[in-house]
């Protein structure tokens, strides 16, 4: 299996990842309460369009529609199709789009958290979490992903379980946490904790970082926390397009393409190697990000004050 991500990182100073999966599918008609992964079988043309739009906007990496495709999450959502079929279809749809792109594009098999609390605070054991992630990882590998993309994790125990699953299927992987609670994950992990933990894994990720969270400013502060630890491993920033607002019966994110372009450039200047968007990030945001990354000259690493001046204040609790 060729490691396309490592090759692209060697050839480029930065790579751009895609934007929001859930937001985009809801805009296409996905109903609340429906597992997005079911569209891999029920609406494959919409999922192909999701990926094609990201590639057309300049993404070098896109995530499969499989974020909640593990046994624990699918049970919670009531999805009836077999887990293996949903994940293999997610990977195959992504593979089709990437192979037709006319340039190297990475298909990253998205794997979100189990949605359960790890022991001893909760009931999810390390062995069971590893088994759950292993099942999904094996199906994504069968479908043809280039690597596994483990994201929005809150605890180091669950992060380690996902890493163990990647080792079991012999796949390269990337791993991200969401620092959304006063600069920590929901389970209290800090950016420096994660930066130290990845280097102690027997199979460390190709790249690691932060996704989702509370907004662009807070995410970039987490990124600076990785570099303060002295990490030299490639870092990922995949922030939301602003803050969610409830308007006219639906959730909208208030980040403009211009703001996301500023965020992308600040991330690059901070030293981030893989830059993308998370919730609320649409193709228009991605196009603005790509244009800014390609045309704006590289500047010095931003300060916290510089981030606030460009993107707005940190969240009150952060």
C-alpha positions as CSV (number, residue, x, y, z in Angstrom):
1,X,0.0,0.0,0.0
2,X,1.5,3.3,-1.1
3,X,1.6,6.0,1.6
4,X,0.2,8.9,-0.6
5,X,-0.1,11.3,2.3
6,X,3.6,11.1,3.3
7,X,4.6,11.5,-0.3
8,X,2.4,14.6,-0.7
9,X,3.7,16.1,2.6
10,X,7.3,15.6,1.3
11,X,6.4,17.4,-1.9
12,X,4.4,20.3,-0.4
13,X,4.7,22.8,2.4
14,X,1.0,22.4,3.2
15,X,-2.0,20.4,2.0
16,X,-5.7,21.4,2.1
17,X,-8.3,19.1,3.6
18,X,-12.0,19.2,2.9
19,X,-14.9,20.9,4.8
20,X,-18.1,19.7,6.5
21,X,-19.7,16.4,5.7
22,X,-22.8,16.7,7.9
23,X,-23.5,20.3,7.2
24,X,-23.3,19.7,3.4
25,X,-25.5,16.6,3.5
26,X,-28.1,18.4,5.6
27,X,-28.1,21.1,2.9
28,X,-28.8,18.3,0.4
29,X,-31.8,17.1,2.3
30,X,-30.6,14.7,5.0
31,X,-33.1,14.7,7.8
32,X,-32.3,15.2,11.5
33,X,-32.1,11.8,13.2
34,X,-31.0,10.0,10.0
35,X,-27.5,8.5,10.1
36,X,-25.5,10.3,7.4
37,X,-23.8,7.0,6.6
38,X,-27.0,5.5,5.3
39,X,-26.7,7.8,2.3
40,X,-23.7,5.8,1.1
41,X,-26.3,3.2,0.0
42,X,-29.5,5.2,-0.3
43,X,-28.1,8.4,-2.0
44,X,-24.7,7.6,-3.3
45,X,-24.9,10.4,-6.0
46,X,-25.2,13.0,-3.2
47,X,-22.1,11.6,-1.4
48,X,-20.1,11.6,-4.7
49,X,-21.2,15.2,-5.2
50,X,-20.0,16.1,-1.7
51,X,-16.5,14.7,-2.4
52,X,-16.4,16.1,-6.0
53,X,-17.2,19.6,-4.8
54,X,-14.4,19.5,-2.2
55,X,-11.9,18.3,-4.8
56,X,-13.1,21.0,-7.3
57,X,-12.6,23.6,-4.5
58,X,-9.0,22.5,-4.2
59,X,-8.9,19.9,-1.4
60,X,-6.0,17.5,-1.5
61,X,-7.6,15.3,1.2
62,X,-11.2,14.5,1.8
63,X,-12.9,12.4,4.4
64,X,-15.3,9.5,3.7
65,X,-18.9,9.7,4.9
66,X,-18.3,7.3,7.7
67,X,-17.8,9.5,10.8
68,X,-20.5,7.7,12.8
69,X,-20.0,4.4,11.1
70,X,-19.0,2.4,14.2
71,X,-21.1,-0.2,16.0
72,X,-21.8,2.0,19.0
73,X,-22.9,5.0,17.0
74,X,-24.9,3.1,14.4
75,X,-26.8,1.3,17.2
76,X,-27.6,4.7,18.7
77,X,-28.9,6.1,15.4
78,X,-31.0,3.0,14.6
79,X,-29.3,2.4,11.2
80,X,-30.4,-0.9,9.8
81,X,-27.8,-1.6,7.0
82,X,-24.8,-3.7,8.0
83,X,-21.8,-1.7,9.3
84,X,-19.5,-3.4,6.9
85,X,-21.6,-2.4,3.9
86,X,-22.0,1.2,5.0
87,X,-18.2,1.7,5.5
88,X,-17.2,-0.2,2.4
89,X,-19.6,1.9,0.4
90,X,-18.3,5.1,2.0
91,X,-14.7,4.2,1.0
92,X,-15.6,3.0,-2.5
93,X,-17.5,6.3,-3.3
94,X,-14.5,8.2,-2.1
95,X,-12.1,6.0,-4.1
96,X,-14.2,6.6,-7.3
97,X,-14.0,10.4,-6.9
98,X,-10.3,10.5,-6.0
99,X,-9.3,8.2,-8.9
100,X,-11.1,10.5,-11.4
101,X,-9.6,13.7,-10.0
102,X,-6.7,13.9,-12.4
103,X,-4.3,14.7,-9.6
104,X,-3.2,13.0,-6.4
105,X,-6.1,13.2,-3.8
106,X,-6.1,11.4,-0.5
107,X,-9.1,9.4,0.6
108,X,-9.2,9.5,4.4
109,X,-11.4,7.0,6.2
110,X,-13.3,9.1,8.7
111,X,-13.7,7.4,12.2
112,X,-15.4,9.4,14.9
113,X,-15.7,8.6,18.6
114,X,-17.9,5.7,19.9
115,X,-20.1,8.3,21.7
116,X,-19.6,6.4,25.0
117,X,-17.5,7.3,28.1
118,X,-14.3,5.2,28.6
119,X,-13.8,3.3,31.8
120,X,-13.3,3.8,34.7
121,X,-15.6,6.9,34.4
122,X,-17.9,5.0,32.0
123,X,-18.6,1.5,30.8
124,X,-16.6,1.4,27.6
125,X,-13.5,-0.7,28.1
126,X,-10.2,-0.4,26.1
127,X,-10.7,-3.8,24.7
128,X,-14.3,-3.2,23.5
129,X,-13.4,0.3,22.0
130,X,-10.5,-1.3,20.1
131,X,-12.8,-4.0,18.8
132,X,-15.3,-1.4,17.7
133,X,-12.7,0.7,15.9
134,X,-11.1,-2.4,14.4
135,X,-14.4,-3.5,12.8
136,X,-14.9,-0.1,11.1
137,X,-11.2,0.2,10.1
138,X,-11.2,-3.2,8.4
139,X,-14.3,-2.3,6.4
140,X,-12.9,1.1,5.3
141,X,-9.6,-0.6,4.3
142,X,-11.6,-3.2,2.2
143,X,-13.4,-0.3,0.5
144,X,-10.1,1.3,-0.6
145,X,-9.2,4.3,1.7
146,X,-5.6,5.5,1.7
147,X,-5.5,6.0,5.4
148,X,-7.7,6.2,8.6
149,X,-8.7,9.6,9.9
150,X,-9.6,9.4,13.6
151,X,-11.3,12.6,14.7
152,X,-13.1,14.5,17.4
153,X,-11.8,12.2,20.2
154,X,-12.0,13.4,23.8
155,X,-10.0,11.0,25.9
156,X,-6.5,9.6,25.5
157,X,-7.8,6.1,26.3
158,X,-10.2,6.2,23.3
159,X,-7.4,7.8,21.1
160,X,-5.1,4.8,22.1
161,X,-7.9,2.3,21.3
162,X,-8.3,3.8,17.8
163,X,-4.5,3.8,17.3
164,X,-4.5,0.1,18.2
165,X,-7.2,-0.6,15.7
166,X,-5.1,1.1,13.0
167,X,-2.2,-1.2,13.9
168,X,-4.4,-4.3,13.7
169,X,-5.4,-3.5,10.1
170,X,-1.9,-2.3,9.2
171,X,-3.1,1.1,8.0
172,X,-1.4,4.6,8.2
173,X,-3.6,7.0,10.2
174,X,-4.0,10.6,11.4
175,X,-5.6,11.5,14.8
176,X,-7.4,14.6,16.1
177,X,-9.0,15.7,19.3
178,X,-11.6,18.4,19.8
179,X,-10.6,21.0,22.4
180,X,-13.9,22.5,23.2
181,X,-14.1,22.9,27.0
182,X,-12.0,25.7,28.3
183,X,-9.1,24.9,26.0
184,X,-9.3,21.1,26.8
185,X,-11.3,18.2,25.5
186,X,-14.5,17.2,27.2
187,X,-12.4,14.7,29.2
188,X,-9.8,17.3,30.2
189,X,-7.0,16.6,27.7
190,X,-4.8,19.6,26.8
191,X,-3.0,20.1,23.5
192,X,0.3,19.5,25.2
193,X,-1.1,16.3,26.6
194,X,-1.9,15.1,23.1
195,X,1.4,16.2,21.6
196,X,3.2,14.2,24.2
197,X,0.9,11.2,24.0
198,X,1.3,10.6,20.2
199,X,5.0,10.2,20.6
200,X,4.6,7.4,23.1
201,X,2.3,5.3,20.8
202,X,3.9,2.2,19.3
203,X,2.4,3.2,16.0
204,X,2.3,7.1,16.0
205,X,0.1,8.9,13.5
206,X,1.4,10.4,10.3
207,X,-0.1,13.7,11.5
208,X,-2.2,14.8,14.4
209,X,-4.1,17.8,15.5
210,X,-7.4,19.5,16.4
211,X,-10.8,19.5,14.7
212,X,-14.2,21.0,15.4
213,X,-14.2,22.8,18.8
214,X,-15.5,26.3,19.4
215,X,-14.4,28.4,16.5
216,X,-11.4,29.4,14.5
217,X,-9.6,31.4,17.2
218,X,-9.8,28.7,19.8
219,X,-8.7,26.0,17.4
220,X,-5.6,28.0,16.4
221,X,-4.7,28.5,20.1
222,X,-4.8,24.7,20.5
223,X,-2.5,24.4,17.5
224,X,0.0,26.8,19.1
225,X,-0.2,24.5,22.2
226,X,1.1,21.6,20.0
227,X,4.1,23.6,18.9
228,X,4.8,24.8,22.4
229,X,5.4,21.2,23.3
230,X,8.2,21.1,20.7
231,X,6.4,18.7,18.4
232,X,7.9,18.2,14.9
233,X,5.2,15.7,13.7
234,X,3.0,17.2,11.0
235,X,0.0,19.1,12.6
236,X,-3.6,19.2,11.4
237,X,-6.0,22.1,11.9
238,X,-9.6,21.5,10.8
239,X,-11.7,24.2,12.4
240,X,-15.4,25.1,12.2
241,X,-16.5,27.9,10.0
242,X,-17.3,30.2,12.9
243,X,-19.8,29.7,15.6
244,X,-23.2,28.0,15.2
245,X,-26.3,30.2,15.3
246,X,-29.9,29.0,15.3
247,X,-31.7,31.0,12.6
248,X,-35.0,30.3,10.8
249,X,-35.3,26.8,12.3
250,X,-31.9,25.6,11.4
251,X,-28.2,25.8,12.5
252,X,-26.0,28.1,10.5
253,X,-22.3,28.9,11.0
254,X,-21.3,32.6,11.0
255,X,-17.8,32.2,9.5
256,X,-17.4,33.9,6.1
257,X,-15.2,32.7,3.3
258,X,-13.0,35.7,4.0
259,X,-12.6,34.8,7.7
260,X,-11.8,31.1,6.8
261,X,-9.2,32.4,4.4
262,X,-7.6,34.3,7.2
263,X,-7.8,31.3,9.4
264,X,-6.1,29.1,6.8
265,X,-3.2,31.5,6.3
266,X,-2.7,31.9,10.1
267,X,-2.7,28.1,10.5
268,X,-0.1,27.8,7.7
269,X,2.0,30.5,9.3
270,X,1.8,28.8,12.6
271,X,3.4,25.7,11.0
272,X,0.3,23.6,10.3
273,X,0.9,21.2,7.4
274,X,-2.8,20.0,6.8
275,X,-5.4,22.7,6.8
276,X,-9.1,22.2,6.4
277,X,-12.5,23.0,7.7
278,X,-15.0,21.2,9.9
279,X,-18.7,22.0,10.7
280,X,-20.2,24.7,8.5
281,X,-17.3,24.7,6.0
282,X,-18.8,24.8,2.5
283,X,-17.1,24.8,-0.9
284,X,-17.1,28.6,-1.0
285,X,-15.0,28.6,2.2
286,X,-12.6,26.0,0.7
287,X,-12.2,28.0,-2.5
288,X,-11.3,31.1,-0.5
289,X,-8.9,29.2,1.7
290,X,-7.1,27.6,-1.3
291,X,-6.7,31.0,-3.0
292,X,-5.3,32.6,0.1
293,X,-2.9,29.8,0.8
294,X,-1.6,30.0,-2.7
295,X,-1.3,33.8,-3.1
296,X,-0.6,35.3,0.3
297,X,3.1,35.2,1.3
298,X,4.1,33.3,4.4
299,X,4.4,35.3,7.5
300,X,5.8,34.8,11.0
301,X,4.1,32.4,13.5
302,X,1.1,34.3,14.8
303,X,0.7,35.4,18.4
304,X,-2.4,34.9,20.5
305,X,-3.0,38.7,20.1
306,X,-2.6,38.4,16.4
307,X,-5.1,35.6,16.2
308,X,-7.7,37.6,18.1
309,X,-7.1,40.7,16.0
310,X,-7.8,38.7,12.8
311,X,-10.5,36.2,13.8
312,X,-12.1,37.6,17.0
313,X,-11.9,36.7,20.7
314,X,-11.5,33.3,22.2
315,X,-14.6,31.8,23.8
316,X,-15.3,33.1,27.3
317,X,-14.6,29.8,29.0
318,X,-11.4,29.1,27.1
